[in-house]
Amino acid sequence: MLLAQYNLSRLIDRMEEAGYVERRALKEDRRGQAIVITAAGKTLRRRMWSIYGPAIQAAIGDHLSPKQIDTLSALLCALIEKLAK
């Protein structure tokens, strides 16, 4: 997916105003920031999942073998753990 930087910034601004995410400064790079989901954002994500879950399954999950799904899951979990540090 290709997103223009200004469009992504405006989207994050709207999400922050709605209380779904918050921006946090990065200690390692003062120019950067982390976008962190809030409790309200997690609640909204749970509500949205009934629509997005089946769509993601149809677009991706239905085209992967169980082994490929396990591999993808392990890779994504490793990435999340690394980014959370």
N, C-alpha and C positions, 0 to 999 in steps of 0.2 A: 504494500500500500504506500502510495506516495502522498505525503502531506506537506504543504508549504509551511515554513516555520511560523509565519504570521497567523495562519489559520489555526495551527496547533496551539499557539500562545493564546489566541482569543478563546478557543475551546476550553483550555485549562482555566483561563480567567473566569469564564461562566461557571465551570464546575466548582471553582473555589468560592465564588460568590454564593452558590447554592449550598455550600457546606459539605460537598462530597469529597473534596481533596484539600490538602494544605501543602504549601511550599515550605521546604526546609533548606537552609543554606548548607552547602557541602564544605566540610572542613578542609578537604584536600584541594579544592579548587573554588575560590571565592566567586568565580564567574558563573559557576553552575549551581543548580538546585535540584533537590529531589522532590518529586511529586508523590505524596503519601495519601493513600485512601483513608478517609475518616470513618467513624462508626456509622454515620449517616450514609456514606458512600457504600459501605459494606451491606447495609440494609437494602439500599436500592439495587445493588448488584444481585442480592438473593432474589428480590422480586423480579428482576429482569431475566434471571436464569431460565425460567420456564419457557421463555421464547428463544433466547440465544442458545441454550443447551442443545435442543433438537436441531437447530440450524447448523451449529458447529459440527454436530454428529453427522449430519447429512453431507456437509461440505468436506469434512476431513475424515472423521472416524469411520465412516462407511467404506472408505477407500484404503484403509490400513489393516494389516493383519494384527492379531493380538500381540505378536512379538514386536511389531513396529510401534504399536501404541505404548507398550511397556518401555521401549527405548526412548520414544519421544517424551514420555512422562518423566523418565529418569533424567533426561537432558534438561528439561524445563525446571525440574526441582533443583538440580545442581546449579543452574543459572540463578534461580531465585535465592538460593542459599548464599551464593557468592555476592550477589548484589545487596543482600540484606546486611552484610558485614560492614 
